[in-house]
Amino acid sequence: MRIAVTGSIATDHLATFPGRFADQLIEGRLDHVSLSFLVDELDVRRGGAAANIAYGLGVLGLTPLLVGAVGADFDEYEILLKEHGVDTGHVHVSATRRTARFMCTTDADQNQIASFYAGAMAEAPRIDLARVADRGGALDLVVVSPNDPAAMLRHTEQCRELGIPFAADPSQQLARLGRDEVRRLVSGAGWLFTNEYEAAMLLSLSGWTREEVLGRAGMWVTTRGAEGVRIDTAEAQPRYFPAVPTSRVVDPTGTGDAFRAGFFAARSWGLPLRAAVPLGCALATTALEALGPQQYAVSPTDLLDRVEAVYGGEVVALLAPRLARADCR
């Protein structure tokens, strides 16, 4: 399966605050917030939603096409992605802007406050998926992950025009979208991805009920952190999958992207939902235990052990042959 992942490519500046954000918020004063957090650690890592998903697909042995916009400072980052199986030949390089920056502070409760500088990502709407398909071969799936809003809308429209199956993953960009834009991103998607908070925001922004959303998107995948994953379709009752637990939380940044990578890797191998969600959860937990969204390594044995502990041997039997042939990096 040829998977193109469109969206942000960024450098992450990840800070750790040893206290709790909630303790610094004064009731009755939230309309005038002026806070500065003295952080203990700062780590600079490579990230961006599209690059994170592509990295996860690459370490599982796939060769995803990364589609996004970067600056001339992308050279070292590009080498890392190529080493992990990502096709970067369709990345647009800006002549004037730097690669996007994600600046995030995480507190002791794993709550996060973040800012995102778009930089070269503002040029992503120039990217033509028809050209990507012409140069890279027919696309079996396009993941429309967080990006410049105009680029997300253009790529969604192009998928519909070209008849390419796509996944809608608006994530943090929901805050920048209006009702009609949200509706355009969702309509016709084979898969819709949100976390629980984003699910509520999407319903509020779109003005649709959950049933109306499911009438326009094939499957709604809602990640719920330590509570696992909820799957909704129009034809059946919701299905719930438990999370793969961890005793070592290092950094939650990019865990949702890792889940998507594991999920779509399994689907690209022709595996059913009952194997795709567990692999996504196992890869998400692996990412959770690393500092930075592209710092984890994949061991098929470790992934299968994690899956077996939660989902049992039948799911392992589905995943094991494919992971054995996957050339995990």
C-alpha positions in Angstrom: 0.0 0.0 0.0 1.4 3.4 -1.0 0.6 5.8 1.9 1.2 9.6 1.6 1.2 11.5 4.8 0.5 15.2 4.5 0.9 17.7 7.3 3.4 19.5 9.5 7.1 18.9 9.6 8.6 20.7 12.6 11.3 20.9 15.2 10.0 20.3 18.7 11.3 22.3 21.7 10.2 20.2 24.7 10.4 21.7 28.2 9.5 20.1 31.5 7.9 22.0 34.4 8.2 20.1 37.7 5.0 21.6 39.1 1.3 21.6 38.1 -0.2 24.2 35.8 -3.5 24.0 37.7 -1.8 25.2 40.8 -0.8 28.4 39.0 -4.3 29.3 37.8 -6.2 31.7 40.0 -10.0 31.4 40.1 -11.7 34.5 38.9 -8.5 35.8 37.1 -8.5 33.5 34.1 -9.5 36.4 31.8 -6.1 38.0 32.4 -3.5 35.3 32.5 0.2 36.2 32.6 2.4 33.3 33.5 5.9 32.2 33.1 7.1 28.7 34.0 10.7 28.1 35.1 11.5 24.7 33.5 14.0 22.2 34.6 14.8 20.6 31.2 14.7 21.6 27.5 15.1 19.0 24.8 15.1 19.8 21.1 13.8 17.1 18.9 12.5 16.5 15.4 8.7 16.3 15.1 5.6 17.6 13.3 2.5 15.4 12.9 3.1 14.2 9.3 6.8 13.5 10.0 6.0 11.6 13.2 3.4 9.4 11.5 5.7 8.8 8.5 8.6 7.9 10.9 6.4 5.4 12.7 5.3 3.8 9.4 9.0 3.7 8.3 10.3 2.0 11.4 7.6 -0.7 10.9 9.1 -1.4 7.5 6.8 0.7 5.2 8.0 3.4 2.8 5.6 6.2 3.3 5.6 9.4 1.2 6.1 12.5 3.3 4.2 15.5 1.9 4.8 18.9 3.5 6.7 22.1 3.4 10.1 22.8 5.1 12.9 25.4 5.1 16.5 25.1 3.9 17.4 24.0 7.4 15.8 20.6 6.7 18.9 18.8 5.5 19.9 16.9 8.7 16.3 16.1 9.5 15.8 14.7 6.0 18.8 12.3 6.5 17.3 10.9 9.7 13.9 10.3 8.0 15.4 8.6 5.0 17.4 6.4 7.3 14.1 5.2 8.7 12.5 4.4 5.4 10.6 7.7 4.7 10.4 8.9 1.1 11.1 12.7 1.3 11.1 13.3 -2.4 7.8 15.1 -2.3 8.7 17.6 0.4 8.5 21.3 -0.7 11.5 23.4 0.4 10.9 27.1 1.0 13.4 29.6 -0.3 12.6 32.1 2.4 11.1 30.5 5.5 12.5 28.2 8.2 11.0 24.8 9.1 8.1 25.1 11.6 8.7 25.1 15.3 6.6 23.4 18.0 7.3 24.8 21.5 5.7 22.7 24.3 5.9 22.6 28.1 4.7 19.5 30.0 3.9 19.6 33.7 4.0 16.9 36.4 0.5 15.8 35.5 1.4 15.4 31.8 -0.7 18.4 30.9 0.8 20.5 28.1 0.8 24.1 27.0 2.2 24.7 23.5 2.7 27.1 20.7 3.3 26.4 17.1 5.2 28.6 14.6 4.2 27.7 11.0 7.2 29.0 9.1 7.6 27.2 5.8 4.3 25.3 6.5 2.5 28.4 5.2 3.6 27.2 1.7 2.1 23.8 2.0 -1.1 24.8 0.0 1.2 24.9 -3.0 1.7 21.2 -3.0 -0.3 19.4 -5.6 -1.3 15.8 -4.7 -2.0 15.0 -8.4 1.7 15.7 -9.1 2.7 13.6 -6.1 0.7 10.7 -7.5 2.1 11.2 -11.0 5.7 11.2 -9.7 5.4 8.6 -7.0 2.8 6.2 -8.4 -0.9 5.7 -7.6 -1.7 6.5 -3.9 -3.7 4.0 -2.0 -4.3 6.3 1.1 -3.6 9.9 2.0 -3.4 10.9 5.7 -4.5 14.5 6.0 -2.8 15.4 9.3 -2.5 18.9 11.0 -1.1 21.4 8.5 -1.7 24.9 7.2 -5.5 24.9 7.1 -5.6 25.9 3.4 -3.4 22.9 2.6 -5.6 20.5 4.6 -8.6 21.7 2.7 -6.9 21.5 -0.6 -5.6 18.0 -0.1 -9.0 16.8 1.2 -10.7 18.2 -1.9 -8.0 16.7 -4.2 -8.5 13.3 -2.6 -12.2 13.5 -3.3 -11.6 14.7 -6.9 -8.9 12.0 -7.6 -10.9 9.2 -5.9 -8.1 8.5 -3.3 -9.1 7.2 0.1 -8.1 9.5 2.8 -8.0 9.9 6.6 -9.0 13.1 8.2 -6.8 14.0 11.2 -7.4 17.7 12.0 -6.2 17.4 15.6 -4.9 20.6 17.1 -5.8 22.6 13.9 -9.5 22.3 14.9 -9.0 25.5 16.8 -8.3 27.4 13.6 -11.2 26.0 11.6 -14.7 27.2 11.1 -17.9 25.2 10.7 -17.8 24.8 6.9 -14.1 24.0 7.0 -14.6 21.2 9.5 -17.4 19.8 7.5 -15.3 19.8 4.3 -12.5 18.0 6.1 -14.7 15.3 7.5 -17.0 14.6 4.5 -15.9 11.5 2.5 -13.1 10.5 4.9 -12.6 6.8 5.3 -11.2 7.4 8.7 -11.6 10.3 11.2 -9.1 10.6 14.0 -9.5 12.7 17.2 -8.8 12.5 20.9 -11.7 12.9 23.3 -11.4 16.6 23.7 -11.1 17.1 19.9 -14.1 14.9 19.4 -16.2 17.2 21.5 -14.7 20.3 19.8 -15.4 18.8 16.3 -19.1 18.2 17.2 -19.4 21.7 18.5 -17.7 23.4 15.5 -19.4 21.3 12.9 -22.9 21.6 14.4 -23.4 17.9 13.6 -24.4 15.2 15.9 -22.2 12.1 16.3 -24.6 10.2 14.0 -24.4 12.9 11.4 -20.6 12.8 11.5 -20.7 9.0 11.1 -23.0 9.4 8.1 -20.1 11.3 6.4 -17.0 9.5 7.6 -16.5 5.7 7.4 -14.9 5.2 10.8 -14.3 7.5 13.8 -11.2 6.6 15.8 -11.0 8.3 19.2 -7.9 8.0 21.3 -8.5 8.2 25.0 -5.1 8.2 26.6 -4.7 5.6 29.3 -8.4 4.6 28.7 -7.5 3.2 25.3 -9.4 3.7 22.0 -13.0 4.0 20.9 -14.1 3.0 17.4 -17.4 4.3 16.0 -19.1 3.4 12.7 -22.6 4.1 11.5 -23.4 0.4 11.3 -22.4 -0.9 14.7 -22.2 0.0 18.4 -19.0 1.6 19.6 -16.1 -0.8 20.2 -13.6 -0.1 23.0 -10.0 -1.3 23.1 -7.8 -1.0 26.2 -4.5 0.9 26.1 -1.2 -0.9 26.4 0.0 0.1 29.9 3.4 1.5 30.8 5.3 2.0 34.0 7.6 4.6 32.5 6.0 7.8 31.1 8.7 9.9 29.6 7.0 12.2 27.1 3.5 12.1 25.6 4.4 14.2 22.6 3.6 12.3 19.4 2.0 9.3 21.0 -1.1 9.8 19.0 0.9 10.0 15.8 2.6 6.7 16.7 -0.8 5.2 17.2 -1.8 6.3 13.7 1.3 4.8 12.3 0.8 1.4 13.9 -2.9 1.4 13.0 -2.3 2.2 9.3 0.7 -0.2 9.0 -1.5 -3.1 10.1 -4.3 -2.0 7.8 -1.8 -1.8 4.9 -0.9 -5.4 5.6 -4.6 -6.3 5.2 -5.1 -7.0 8.9 -8.5 -6.5 10.6 -9.4 -3.8 13.1 -8.8 -6.2 16.0 -5.1 -6.3 15.1 -4.7 -2.7 13.8 -5.8 -1.0 17.0 -3.6 -3.1 19.3 -0.5 -2.5 17.1 -1.3 1.2 17.2 -1.6 1.1 21.0 1.6 -0.8 21.4 3.5 1.6 19.2 2.0 4.6 21.0 3.2 3.2 24.4 6.7 2.6 22.9 6.7 6.3 21.8 5.5 7.4 25.2 8.6 5.8 26.8 11.0 7.9 24.7 11.9 11.6 24.9 10.7 13.0 21.6 8.3 11.7 19.0 11.0 10.2 16.7 13.4 8.8 19.3 11.9 5.3 19.8 13.2 2.2 18.1 11.0 -0.8 17.2 11.5 -4.4 18.3 8.9 -6.8 16.9 9.4 -9.1 19.9 8.7 -6.2 22.3 5.6 -5.1 20.3 4.2 -8.6 20.3 4.9 -9.0 24.0 3.0 -5.8 24.7 0.1 -6.8 22.5 -0.1 -10.3 24.0 -0.2 -9.0 27.6 -3.3 -6.9 26.8 -5.1 -8.5 23.8 -4.0 -12.2 23.9 -2.4 -14.7 21.6 -5.0 -14.6 18.9 -4.1 -11.0 18.0 -0.4 -11.8 18.3 -1.0 -14.7 15.8 -2.3 -12.1 13.3 0.5 -9.6 13.8 3.5 -11.9 14.2 3.9 -13.0 10.5 3.7 -9.5 9.2 6.1 -8.0 11.8 8.5 -10.8 11.0 8.6 -9.7 7.3 8.4 -6.0 8.0 12.1 -5.1 8.1 11.6 -2.9 11.2 14.1 -0.2 11.4 
